[in-house]
Amino acid sequence: MKLLTVFTIIFSSLVLLGCNSQPTPTSHYYMLNQQLDIESLNGVSPIKKIQLTLPEYLKQPNLILQLSEHELSYAYYHMWAENLDEAITKSLQLDLKALVKSVKPEVDKIVSTKERANLVLNIDHFYATIDSKVVLAGNYTLVNTQQTLALSPQYSFAFNTDIDENGYPNSVAKMRLLVQQLAQDVYQNYNMMTATQTLKK
């Protein structure tokens, strides 16, 4: 009987040691934008200020994976390196500056003479899906810089693209491309808005 008790204690100790010897999962942190080119930080954006609203489930650091139409899951060891609202705002402004510069030389001066707008942006969905896609959806309105008068209707957007490689790093890279698509959409509607205003004058 005593021998059985000794064996039980030894076996239990080995099981506990085995559990404790398992490596602790490593946390991974991701940046939506890592723009190190100083030249790209300069320039004029047609958007003076971005007022961004995120749903509660996107206000935490963990990346999100959509498992089904109505089910989301947090990636506990894969997190954003900065607040997602700040990351999206910075990325959008960088993309808008790049779009302005890509039109023609000296275009910064042209944009600075137009009426710059503020962007009221609501994001409803921004995550990877179980079927290897990333999605970005929501709506926005362009308003004057005093934010007292809408200069545009409310525009809805729903962008998605396929993830061609496995892993969260590739998902984040594709999510960054969706933010670029949103910047292009905002810039196009800004130009249409300012062109309409010019015709009315």
PyMOL commands that set and color helices and strands:
alter all, ss='L'
color gray80, all
select helices_A, chain A and resi 2-20+38-41+56-58+84-103+107-113+168-200
alter helices_A, ss='H'
color red, helices_A
select strands_A, chain A and resi 28-30+47-53+62-68+71-80+117-129+133-143+155-162
alter strands_A, ss='S'
color yellow, strands_A
deselect
rebuild
show_as cartoon
